[in-house]
Amino acid sequence: MAKLKADREEKKKQKEEAKANKKGKAERMQEAQSKTKEVKEVGADPYAANYGNMPMNRSQCDPEERFTKKYCSVSELNAKMEGQSVRIRGRAQNVRLQGKSCFIVMREVYETVQCIIFEGETSK
């Protein structure tokens, strides 16, 4: 009879511990969810302005200036143009940031060219 009482008490303790663990787990999950909510509300992404729908640049300049710009094809680039500023059109195939400079690999059909942009420089 004493053994039955001890077994009942042991089972009762185990149930209480399981209940406490379950309650603690629920509280921890609720706390984690509230933290993720806070992060979403605060706006944890400081670079959100750097991507998304951007305005098309083809119609952002003066119409008179737009038709006077001369663009060079990537296939026409050669060593004689070294040191000159040229305008090219293409798709950005790869972009890498390296310190205060940015390397952009531009693709036009089958040709590619690597462009380098340094911090503080402006395009003309």
HELIX and SHEET records of a PDB file:
HELIX    1   1 ALA A    2  VAL A   42  1                                  41    
HELIX    2   2 ALA A   48  ASN A   50  5                                   3    
HELIX    3   3 ASN A   57  SER A   59  5                                   3    
HELIX    4   4 PRO A   63  ARG A   66  1                                   4    
HELIX    5   5 VAL A   74  GLU A   76  5                                   3    
HELIX    6   6 ALA A   79  MET A   81  5                                   3    
SHEET    1   A 3 ARG A  91  GLN A  98  0                                        
SHEET    2   A 3 SER A 101  GLU A 108 -1                                        
SHEET    3   A 3 GLU A 111  PHE A 118 -1                                        
END                                                                             
